[in-house]
Amino acid sequence: MRGSRSLVLATSKTRNGKLVCKPGANPFAPPPGSYQQSCKNASMAGPILRASCKASDGGRVDTTINTLDCPGLDITVKPNGKLKCK
């Protein structure tokens, strides 16, 4: 049909004929990774992971990494406190 549009909601179900959201993973949450052991205040801005990570000298470093550069890889922390793909 010309001009018709449809919307597929993968995280929805119907209840009494009405669409309702199902609980699920937050797509905007920081990804899992070993960085979580030494970083705090992790957040996402699009594909960019931001966090304050502990360096080997005990100081904290504000750091970012593009998670698209780490598909399927663990995100870890270098000795200087910067995030890296491993």
Secondary structure as GFF3:
##gff-version 3
##sequence-region A 1 86
A	DSSP	beta_strand	12	15	.	.	.	ID=ss1
A	DSSP	beta_strand	18	21	.	.	.	ID=ss2
A	DSSP	three_ten_helix	34	37	.	.	.	ID=ss3
A	DSSP	beta_strand	39	45	.	.	.	ID=ss4
A	DSSP	beta_strand	48	54	.	.	.	ID=ss5
A	DSSP	beta_strand	60	66	.	.	.	ID=ss6
A	DSSP	three_ten_helix	67	69	.	.	.	ID=ss7
A	DSSP	beta_strand	75	77	.	.	.	ID=ss8
A	DSSP	beta_strand	83	85	.	.	.	ID=ss9
###
